[in-house]
Amino acid sequence: MLTRLAPYVWALASIALVSALIALVSADTRIANVSILYLPAVLLTAARAGRGPAIAASVAAFLAYDLLFIEPRFHLAVAEAEEWLALLLLLLAAVITGQVAADQRVRARDAERREREAILLYDVTRLMGQPDLAGALAQVAERVQRELGLAGVAIDIGDGAHVAIGDEEARHALRTLAASRVIGAGRSPTGVEAGGPVRGVRVVSPYLRRDAAPGPSSIPIDVAGRRVGTLRALGQARGPSREEDRTLAAVAAQIGSALERE
């Protein structure tokens, strides 16, 4: 809860700091359009914390400038009509600036995620080229666990190859717990498809407590339309995220492609 509120607290604090700066500057001289000083704070908030906190900072800037610097002060009423126009322009500029910066932040994060996923899939293909299947699967599982920060990863292939990476508790959970989520198998995503939604079915036991730790995710490994194995992944304190599910599905598809080429 506190983690979710922290970006909003940071946004409001930045507006408070700018308001103090405007008060300091306005004490000695009157500067036209001094409200523009709020825009860098909104822009920084959007780049650092995202769209929601940026909108909160925009509204806070609108209210702060109205209450503190426009007559009559400490009231939402505005004495002159042109001041309303200045306030609305401030709000509009702040919202647009925040939205643009937030969109750029999302694009940058998506590009970084796609790059990391591409490197991971390349490593999976390279590792699966080794002659020792069990050793290759162990290295793939270790690479996936390290990349996604998972508690454990297990890969089972129908011909008897089985590897499990993680501490003793994670390996036990991978062996004994039923999958809490089954992610549909698929081929490796194309450049256009990367970042799209992943289909999943959540399977919940009727006796599973709401506060129980999530079970592992299960992703089938297919070769030529036939299931030959399963990739199972166990998150740390939670189940894998949607982005991690998408990556796991791509890894399973890549393993299947490598097995098909053998």
N, C-alpha and C positions, 0 to 999 in steps of 0.2 A: 504493500500500500504506500509506504513512504517513498519507495523507489519510483512509483508512478507519479507521485505528487512533486517530486524534486524538480523536474523540468519546469513545471508551472511556477514553483517558488522562485526558481532562477529567473524566469521571465518577468515576474512581478518585481523582483529585486532590481533587475536591469532598468525597468521603467522608473522605479523609485530613484535610482542613481542619476538617470538622465533628468528627471524632474528637479533634483537638487542642483544639478549643473545649470539648468535653465534659470532657476531661481537666483543662483549666484551671478550669472551673466546679466540677468534682467534687473538686478538691484542697482546697477550703475548706469545702464543705458538701455534704451528700447531698441530691439532688433526685430526687423520684420521677418516673418516666416521662421521664427526661432523654433517652432514646433517640428521642423524638419530634422532636428537633432534626435527625435525619437526613432527615425527610420533605421539608422545603423543598429540600434538596440533590437528592433524587430527583426532585421536581417540576420544579425548574429544569433538571435534566439531560434530562428527558423533553421539556420545551418547547423546549429548545435543540438537542438532538441526536437525539431520536426514541426509539422503543420499545426497540431493542437496548441502547443505552447505559443506558437507565433500568433495565432488568432487571439489567444488570451492577452498577449502583449499588445496587440493592436487595439483591442477594446480598452485595456488599462491605460494606454497612451491617450486615447480619445477622452476618457473620463478624467484622467489626471490633468490634462491641459485645460479642460473645461472648468474643473473645480478650482484649480490653483492659479490660473493665469488669465482667465477671461472674466470680465465684470458682468454681473456681480459675483465675486469670488465665493467659493464654498457653497454654490448653488448650481443646480443643473440648468437653470434658466440662463438665457443669453440676452444681453441688452440690445445688441445690434444684429441686424439680419446678416450682414456680411460675415460676422463671426461664425454663424451657423455654417456658411459655405466653407470657411476655413477649416472648421472642425470636421465636416463631412469629407473634405478633400484629404485631410490628415488620415482619417479612418480608412478611406478608400486606398490611398497610397500605401498605408501600412499593411493592409490586408493583401494587396496585390504583391508587394515586395516580399511579404512573408510566404505567400503561396509559391512564388517563383523560386525562392531559395529552398523551400521545403521540397519542391519537385526535383530540384537539382540534387538535393541530398539523397532522395530516394533513388534517382537514376545512378548516382555514384555508388550507392550501396549495392544496387542490382548488378552493376557492371563488375564490381569487386567480387560479388558472390559468383557470377558466371565465370569469371576468370579462375577463381579457386576451384570451382566445380570442373572446369575444363582440365586444369592441371591434375586434379584427383583422378579423373577418368583416364587421362594419359598414363598416369602412374599405374592404375589398375591394369590397363592393357599391357604395359611393359612388364609388370610383375607376373601376369598370367602367361607370359611367354616362356617362363622357366619350365624345364622338363619335370621337375618334382612338383606334382599338383598340390600335395599337402603343404609343402613349404611355401608355394606361391599363395595359396589361400590364407595361410597364417600371416604372410606379409601384407596381403590385401586387407585383412581384417584389422591388423595393427594400424595400417595407414588410414583406414576409414575412421577408426576409433580416435586417433590423434587429430585428424582434420576436423571432425564434428564434435569432439569433446564428449564422447559417449562413455558410459560406465562400462559397457561391454559389447562385443560384437561376436556373433557366431555364424559360421558358414557351413552348411551341410550339403554334400553332393551325394546323389543316390548310389554311387559305386563304393561308398564306404568312407570317403574322405570327410573328415569332420575337424574343424578347428574352432576354438573359443578363446577370445582375448578379453582380459579384464581380471579384476581381483577375484578371490574365491567366492565372495558373495554374489558378484555379478555373473560369474560362470554358472553358479547354482541356479540363479534366477532364470538365466537363459535356457537351462536344461529343464526346469520344472514348471515355470509359470506359463500359463496359456497366454497367447498373444492378445494384447488389448486392442491392437489395430492391425488389420491386414491390408497392405497396400497392393493394389493391382499391379501386376507385372506389365512391362511395356518395353518398347525399344528405346534406345538412347535418344534423348531429345535433340531436335534440330536447333539451329540458331534462332529461328523464329519462335519455336515452341518453348525454348528455355525461359523460365520465369513464369510460365503458365500454371494453372491449377493442377493439382495431382488428385486423382480419385482414390478414396480410401473408404473402408468400411470399419467402423468401430464396433468391436464385439465386447459386450459387457456382461459378465456373469451376474445372474440375479442375486447372488449372495455376496457380491463385491461391495465392500464398504466404500462410501464416498471419499473417505480420507485415506484409503489404501493407496500404496505406491503403485504407479502405473506399470503394467506389464510391458514386455518387449513388443516392438513392432516386427511384423513378419512380412517379408517380400519374397515371392516365388522367383526362382531362377529358371528360365525357360530356354530350351534349345529347339529351334524349328517347331515352335508351338507346343512342345511337350515339356512338362515340368520335370526338371532333373535335380532340383535342390531348393534350398531356402536360405535367405539371408535374414538373420534376426539381430535387432539392435535394441539395446537398453539404454535409456537416457539416465542422466544423473538423478536429480530430484523430480524430474518431470519426464513425460514422454518426448520423443523427438518433435521438433517444430515442423510446420508445413514445408518450410524450405529444406530442412534436413530430410523429411520424407521424400521430397522430390529428388534430392541428391542420392538417397539410398536406392530409390527405384532405378535411377540411371546407372548406379554401380551394379545392381543386380542384372540389368540388361547388358552391361558391358561384360560381366563375368560370363553370361550366357553366350554372348557373341564370341568370346575367346574360346570357350569350350567347343563351340560349333566348328571353329576353324581347326581344331586338333584332329 
